[in-house]
Amino acid sequence: MRLENGLKLLSKGYAWLPDERRRAGSRAVGVLLGGLPATGIEGPEAARFLYDEDHVRRAHAIPEPVQGTLFGKGAVHTLDGEMHRVRKAMFVALLMRSEGIASLVERTTAAWDAAVPEWSSRPEIVLFDEASRVLAGSVARWTGVPVRDDEVPDLARDLVAMVDGFATGGPRHFRARRARGRRERWLAQLVEDVRRGATTVAEGTAVDVVARHRDADGSQLSPRVAAVELLNIIRPTTAVAWFTAFSGHALIRWPANRGKLASGDPAFAEAWAHEVRRFYPFAPFIGGRAPQRTEFGGQKIRKNSMVLLDLYGQNHDPELWESPYSFRPERFLDREIGEFELVPQGGGDPRTNHRCPGEQITVALLSALGVRLARLQYEVPEQDLEIALHRIPAKPRSGVVLRVSGTA
């Protein structure tokens, strides 16, 4: 008999599904979540299984509270089949061009460098907060959204709120809903202004492409859905602030890495980015619905039941990662990463399935900001750096407080 796991998920967070699988002694375990049957799975073959639309589909699978805060209603994440492929192709064209990624990194690092003197003039900064502002302003302008300097703090606060409130109830959740509504209205108006010629944006920017996009059925996106998809570029890029704070946490806990990272060696910087994404908790799991009865790992999966891929568990699986609870960036030097192995942002081919097409942007930004963080001259005041695994999304409790004196 399956017992309800909702309270366990609330109390254990990221540890819930790994604990359930360990208790079952299997890569697949049946659970009851919200009164409904679900199956938790883990490992490269599990990731491959999840991304096969014959086994698992995303349409009607994402709960309304997550759509209403994190992804937005009508987003690409909620589509399957040809509708998903056509909408996804728009994101791939925008987010996976090397020249476009380089342009965003250049814009972001310039904003970081410009902020350092101001950080040095203050007694302390909170790294998470400052990184979110640098990222939000940079990615908004990169997408073609006109935003003034004095508007960036409020924009960053709203984008952070959408991520911070998707997996909880209470004040954090309602802040996320209010933030989403506010920013969807703002961007929907921008799309309408661009379409009627009242506002001009640069050709090829995300605002321009999304405003002109037509779906598989030939229809133009409604202004609200266009706003949702623009937020699905701006919001996850701003969420790199979580990984930046984790980078600060890692440099404090394992300072021996600082010199290697500060050297600017591209291979080590990228390895650092991968290890931060592997080691630290970001998304606990992703899921979809089984369109028909099936089976994985000896576990029967009912039609229309949820299938959950244990991201945190897979990123700490000792069969995939030697000493998985040790922070070792060098594990990624000269290692070819299978597309279903390292899964902090999902697995598979981002060009065709539901894996985040912005993952290359995340790695590029985290590599570049990691180097700059390592070169920053700072002291670490006494603070609470605990990362509570029951909190989703997790982050260092203090946000990583630094006393900055300049750049080395």
FENTA-V766056 format. One record per pair of residues at least 12 apart in sequence whose C-alpha atoms are under 8 Angstrom apart, sorted by the first residue. I is the first residue (numbers start at 1). J is the second residue. D is the distance in Angstrom with one decimal. If there is no record, write none. Layout:
BEGIN
I|J|D  I|J|D
END
This chain:
BEGIN
2|30|7.3  2|31|6.0  2|32|6.0  3|31|7.0  3|32|6.0  4|31|7.2  4|32|4.8  4|33|5.7  4|34|7.0  4|35|6.4  5|31|6.8  5|32|5.7  5|33|5.3  5|34|7.5  6|32|7.9  6|33|5.5  6|34|6.0  9|390|7.9  10|390|6.5  11|390|5.6  12|389|6.7  12|390|4.7  13|284|7.4  13|389|5.6  13|390|3.9  13|391|6.1  13|392|6.5  14|281|7.2  14|284|5.1  14|312|6.5  14|389|5.6  14|390|6.4  14|392|7.5  15|312|7.9  15|313|7.8  15|389|6.9  15|390|7.6  17|40|6.8  17|310|6.5  17|313|7.4  18|310|7.1  18|312|7.8  18|313|5.2  21|40|7.6  26|297|7.6  27|40|7.8  27|41|5.5  27|42|5.3  27|43|7.0  27|297|6.7  28|40|5.5  28|41|4.4  28|42|6.7  28|296|6.9  28|297|5.7  28|298|7.5  28|299|6.2  29|41|6.6  29|299|6.7  30|299|7.0  36|305|7.3  37|302|7.8  37|305|5.8  37|306|6.8  38|301|7.7  38|305|5.6  38|306|4.5  38|307|5.7  38|308|7.2  39|299|7.7  39|301|6.7  39|305|7.8  39|306|6.3  39|307|4.9  39|308|6.0  40|307|6.0  40|308|4.7  40|309|6.0  40|310|6.5  41|296|7.9  41|307|7.3  41|308|6.1  41|309|5.1  41|310|6.0  42|309|5.7  42|310|5.3  42|311|7.4  42|313|7.0  42|314|5.8  43|314|5.7  43|317|8.0  43|340|7.9  43|341|7.3  44|340|4.8  44|341|5.4  45|340|7.5  46|296|7.7  46|309|7.0  47|309|6.6  47|340|5.8  47|346|8.0  47|347|6.2  47|348|7.5  48|340|6.5  48|347|7.6  48|348|6.9  50|287|7.6  50|288|7.6  50|307|7.4  50|309|7.1  51|347|7.8  51|348|7.0  51|353|6.7  51|354|7.2  53|80|7.9  54|291|7.3  55|290|5.6  55|291|6.6  55|292|7.3  55|294|7.0  56|288|5.6  56|289|5.3  56|290|4.6  56|291|6.4  56|307|7.2  57|80|6.6  57|288|5.3  57|289|5.3  57|290|6.4  57|291|6.8  58|77|6.9  58|78|5.6  58|79|6.4  58|80|6.4  58|287|7.4  58|288|4.7  58|289|6.4  59|77|7.9  59|78|4.7  59|79|5.1  59|80|5.9  59|288|7.7  59|289|7.9  60|78|6.7  60|289|7.8  61|78|7.4  61|287|7.3  61|288|5.0  61|289|5.6  61|306|7.4  62|78|6.8  62|287|7.7  62|288|7.1  65|166|6.7  65|167|8.0  66|166|5.3  66|167|7.1  68|177|6.1  68|180|7.5  69|162|5.2  69|163|7.3  69|165|6.9  69|166|5.4  69|173|7.4  69|176|5.4  69|177|5.2  69|180|6.2  70|162|5.4  70|163|5.7  70|165|7.9  70|166|5.6  70|176|7.9  71|228|7.4  71|232|6.7  72|180|7.8  72|228|5.5  73|225|7.4  73|228|7.3  74|225|6.1  74|228|7.6  75|225|6.9  75|228|6.3  75|229|6.2  75|232|8.0  76|88|6.6  76|229|7.4  77|354|6.9  82|216|6.5  83|215|6.6  83|216|5.3  83|217|7.8  85|352|6.4  85|353|7.7  86|215|6.3  86|216|5.8  87|215|6.2  87|216|7.7  88|351|7.2  88|352|7.3  89|351|7.0  89|352|7.9  90|209|7.8  90|210|7.8  90|213|7.6  91|357|6.7  92|350|7.7  92|351|6.0  92|357|5.9  94|205|7.9  94|206|6.6  95|357|6.4  95|358|5.7  95|361|7.2  96|357|6.7  96|358|7.0  96|360|6.9  96|361|7.7  101|360|7.9  101|361|6.0  101|364|7.5  103|142|7.9  104|138|7.2  104|139|6.8  104|142|6.3  105|364|6.9  105|365|5.8  105|368|7.3  107|138|6.0  107|142|7.8  108|134|6.6  108|135|6.3  108|138|5.3  108|139|7.6  108|365|7.8  109|368|7.2  109|369|6.9  111|134|5.9  111|138|7.1  112|131|7.9  112|134|6.1  116|404|7.9  116|406|6.6  116|407|7.6  117|406|6.7  119|404|6.2  119|405|7.9  120|403|7.5  120|404|4.9  120|405|4.8  120|406|5.9  121|405|7.9  122|403|7.9  122|404|7.9  123|403|6.2  123|404|7.9  124|401|6.6  124|402|5.6  124|403|4.6  124|404|6.9  125|401|5.6  125|402|5.5  125|403|6.5  125|404|7.5  126|398|7.6  126|399|5.7  126|400|5.6  126|401|4.5  126|402|6.4  127|244|7.7  127|245|6.0  127|248|7.6  127|399|6.2  127|400|5.4  127|401|6.1  127|402|6.9  128|241|5.6  128|242|6.6  128|244|6.9  128|245|5.1  128|399|5.2  128|400|6.7  129|241|7.6  129|399|7.4  131|241|5.3  131|244|6.9  131|245|7.9  132|156|5.8  132|157|8.0  132|160|7.4  132|238|5.6  132|239|7.2  132|240|7.6  132|241|5.0  133|152|6.3  133|153|5.9  133|156|5.3  133|238|7.9  135|237|6.8  135|238|5.1  135|240|7.6  135|241|7.4  136|152|6.8  136|155|6.9  136|156|5.3  136|159|7.8  136|234|6.9  136|235|7.8  136|237|7.4  136|238|5.1  137|149|7.6  137|152|5.5  137|155|7.9  137|156|7.6  139|234|5.9  139|237|6.9  139|238|7.5  140|234|6.1  142|205|7.3  143|205|5.3  143|206|4.7  143|207|6.0  143|230|8.0  143|234|7.8  144|201|6.0  144|202|6.7  144|205|5.5  144|206|6.4  144|207|5.6  144|208|7.6  145|201|7.9  145|207|6.8  156|238|7.3  158|176|7.3  158|179|4.9  158|180|7.3  158|183|7.7  159|179|7.2  159|180|7.9  159|234|7.9  159|235|5.4  159|238|6.9  159|239|7.9  160|235|7.5  160|238|7.2  160|239|6.7  161|175|6.3  161|176|4.8  161|179|6.7  162|175|7.6  162|176|4.3  162|177|7.0  162|179|6.5  162|180|6.4  162|235|7.8  163|176|7.3  163|235|7.8  163|239|7.3  163|393|7.6  164|176|7.2  164|392|7.5  164|393|6.1  167|392|6.0  167|393|7.4  168|392|7.5  183|227|7.9  183|231|8.0  184|224|6.3  184|227|5.3  184|228|6.3  184|231|7.7  185|224|7.2  185|227|7.6  187|223|8.0  187|224|7.8  187|226|8.0  187|227|5.0  187|230|7.6  188|223|4.6  188|224|5.1  188|225|8.0  188|226|6.8  188|227|5.0  189|223|7.3  191|207|7.1  191|211|5.8  191|223|6.0  191|226|7.2  191|227|7.4  192|223|6.4  194|208|7.7  194|211|7.4  195|211|6.8  195|212|8.0  206|230|7.1  207|230|7.0  210|226|6.1  210|229|7.5  210|230|7.3  211|223|7.9  211|226|6.6  233|358|7.7  236|358|8.0  237|358|7.7  237|361|7.6  237|362|6.9  240|362|6.4  240|365|7.7  240|366|7.1  242|282|7.9  242|395|6.6  243|276|6.8  243|277|7.0  243|366|7.1  244|366|6.6  244|369|7.2  244|370|7.1  245|395|7.4  245|396|7.2  245|399|6.5  245|400|6.3  246|276|6.8  246|280|6.9  246|395|7.2  246|396|7.2  247|276|6.5  247|370|6.6  248|373|7.2  248|400|6.6  249|385|7.3  249|396|7.4  249|400|6.7  250|276|7.9  251|374|7.5  252|380|7.9  258|374|5.5  259|374|7.4  261|370|7.1  261|371|5.5  261|374|6.2  262|371|5.0  262|372|7.0  262|373|7.9  262|374|5.0  262|375|5.2  263|371|7.5  264|371|5.9  266|367|7.8  267|333|6.7  268|329|7.3  268|330|7.2  268|333|6.9  269|367|4.9  269|368|7.3  269|370|7.0  269|371|6.7  270|363|6.8  270|364|7.4  270|366|8.0  270|367|5.3  271|329|5.2  271|330|6.4  271|331|7.5  271|332|5.0  271|333|6.0  272|329|4.9  272|330|7.7  272|367|6.9  272|370|7.8  273|329|8.0  273|363|5.8  273|366|5.6  273|367|5.4  273|370|7.6  274|329|7.4  274|332|7.1  274|363|7.1  275|327|7.0  275|328|6.7  275|329|5.1  275|331|7.9  275|332|7.4  276|329|7.9  277|344|6.1  278|315|5.4  278|316|7.5  278|342|6.8  278|343|7.7  278|344|6.3  279|315|7.0  279|316|7.2  279|324|7.6  279|325|7.1  279|326|8.0  279|327|6.6  281|312|6.5  281|389|7.5  281|393|7.6  281|394|6.3  281|395|8.0  282|312|7.8  282|344|6.8  282|392|7.9  282|393|6.0  282|394|6.6  283|311|6.8  283|312|7.1  283|344|6.6  283|345|7.4  283|392|7.7  283|393|6.8  284|310|6.5  284|311|5.5  284|312|5.2  284|392|7.8  285|308|6.2  285|309|5.4  285|310|4.7  285|311|4.8  285|312|6.8  286|308|5.6  286|309|5.4  286|310|7.1  286|311|7.2  286|346|7.5  287|306|6.6  287|307|5.3  287|308|4.3  287|309|6.0  288|306|5.6  288|307|5.5  288|308|6.9  289|303|7.9  289|304|5.3  289|305|5.5  289|306|4.6  289|307|5.9  290|302|7.1  290|303|5.4  290|304|5.0  290|305|5.7  290|306|6.5  290|307|6.8  291|303|5.7  291|304|5.6  292|304|6.7  311|343|5.9  311|344|6.1  311|346|7.4  312|344|7.3  314|341|7.7  314|342|7.7  314|343|7.3  315|341|7.8  315|342|6.2  315|343|6.6  315|344|7.2  320|341|7.5  345|359|7.0  375|407|5.8  375|408|5.2  376|404|7.2  376|405|7.9  376|406|6.1  376|407|4.4  376|408|5.9  377|404|5.8  377|405|5.5  377|406|5.2  377|407|5.2  377|408|5.9  378|402|6.1  378|403|5.1  378|404|4.2  378|405|5.7  378|406|7.3  379|402|5.9  379|403|5.0  379|404|6.6  380|401|6.7  380|402|5.2  380|403|6.3  381|401|6.9  381|402|6.7  381|403|7.2  383|398|6.4  383|400|7.9  383|401|7.2  384|396|7.6  384|397|5.9  384|398|5.5  385|397|5.5  385|398|5.8  385|399|7.6  385|400|6.8  386|398|7.9
END
